Amino acid sequence: MHTQSDFDPLRDVQAGGGPGMRSFIYGHLAPESFPIAELLAACQYSLREEGSLALQYGPEQGYGPLIDYLRAKIERDEGLSLGRQHLTITAGCAGALDAIARLFTHPGDAVLVEAPTYTDTLHIFRDHHLRLFQVPVDEEGLIVESAAQRLEELRRAGERPLFLYTIANFQNPTGVTLSVERRKQLIDLARAHELRIIEDDVYRDLCYEGDVPPSLFALDESRETVIRVGSFSKILAPGLRLGWVTAAPQVIERLAHCGLRSMGGGANPFASHVVANFCERGLLEPHIARLREIYRARRDAALTALAHSMPPGVTWTHPRGGFFIWLTLPAPLLARQVIAAAEQRGVTCLPGDIFFAERGGERNLRLAFSYLPPDDISQGIAALGDAIRASL
Ligand SMILES: Cc1ncc(COP(=O)(O)O)c(C=O)c1O
């Protein structure tokens, strides 16, 4: 089984693969997309005008103006009116998921995850000794009927999962989006089984085609069933380590008033000041619009190159947003064999099996198209096509 520790951390720092390798490994941001001058101005403002607050321990729930900016954004984008009690700032989505696992589960608890799902979330859940059970995903996202069956089987075996983790929009690693119909069915299923949904919504703003469906959090009018996590990592910069949670007030209260937050004074107060200043100056919306253009062009380059370069029998998803395309190889090809052949041709990506909590993915490849410019994407996919042909 391939694990993260198989990778050399130095090789991994910039999108993986080593010198001269075209790497589709990581969903890293386009390096030229960072608004460095604007963030520098926001840093200067935060230090000059607010330094004694921005450098101090911050409030446990997060910096008020950033919470208020996010409330206004959510109201504008999704028509949801949330109070301050519904939102807390976190150290990225990763910090939120780790805190949810730490504060709302016990070692040995059962959690449902999508098959496949984001491998680092599996890592976090395993850090907390959770037992993971998988539910398959198809072109319309999580198969809710399979979730119902899995819950029934688990119930018969005396198991009662506490949470179901889903990436409903432009999923990592498949790029698929959960249909609205299934979203409603999933909420009904969760209510019937007293299962809470963790909705990882970090790609919501990166939509290149059509509309983004309403979030599970928005569809759950009770506000009791869904804990939704967002992040500035994909829409601004992951190095800021800033994200947020929207959930029922008692969940927010628990997340905000834990030992880590009390001692640490909230999550990243200085970064919160800088980002709040950036957002209050109206810079985030045009920045997101620019990101959509950059990543739409990369997605289109990848889909065009796949159509030109893949031999018959290879299939792939058509993401409407996000960073990832999921390839399925024809039998008897195996992903790891194809990646070895691809690396000899100067291109690399991730094998599908690392995205499964239990089993699967031996014939799948994940391509992250966010980091490489369009010409490299085209050439890299052409080389991958050659590697697949040579492995047949
Ligand atoms: C689905 C998903 N959730 C969370 C993250 C990480 O988010 P953050 O940087 O906010 O911790 C990623 C990054 O790849 C992701 O794909």
The ligand as an SDF file (V2000), in Angstrom:
LIG
                    3D

 16 16  0  0  0  0  0  0  0  0999 V2000
  -11.3150   18.3790   -0.5960 C   0  0  0  0  0  0  0  0  0  0  0  0
  -10.2260   19.1380    0.0890 C   0  0  0  0  0  0  0  0  0  0  0  0
  -10.3970   19.5330    1.3550 N   0  0  0  0  0  0  0  0  0  0  0  0
   -9.4410   20.2350    1.9940 C   0  0  0  0  0  0  0  0  0  0  0  0
   -8.2440   20.5440    1.3800 C   0  0  0  0  0  0  0  0  0  0  0  0
   -7.2040   21.2930    2.1650 C   0  0  0  0  0  0  0  0  0  0  0  0
   -7.7340   22.5120    2.5780 O   0  0  0  0  0  0  0  0  0  0  0  0
   -6.9060   23.4780    3.5540 P   0  0  0  0  0  0  0  0  0  0  0  0
   -5.6850   23.9210    2.8290 O   0  0  0  0  0  0  0  0  0  0  0  0
   -7.8750   24.5840    3.8040 O   0  0  0  0  0  0  0  0  0  0  0  0
   -6.5850   22.7170    4.7760 O   0  0  0  0  0  0  0  0  0  0  0  0
   -8.0150   20.1420    0.0720 C   0  0  0  0  0  0  0  0  0  0  0  0
   -6.7250   20.4310   -0.5850 C   0  0  0  0  0  0  0  0  0  0  0  0
   -6.3170   19.7680   -1.5060 O   0  0  0  0  0  0  0  0  0  0  0  0
   -9.0350   19.4130   -0.5830 C   0  0  0  0  0  0  0  0  0  0  0  0
   -8.8720   18.9950   -1.8510 O   0  0  0  0  0  0  0  0  0  0  0  0
  1  2  1  0
  2  3  1  0
  2 15  2  0
  3  4  2  0
  4  5  1  0
  5  6  1  0
  5 12  2  0
  6  7  1  0
  7  8  1  0
  8  9  2  0
  8 10  1  0
  8 11  1  0
 12 13  1  0
 12 15  1  0
 13 14  2  0
 15 16  1  0
M  END
$$$$
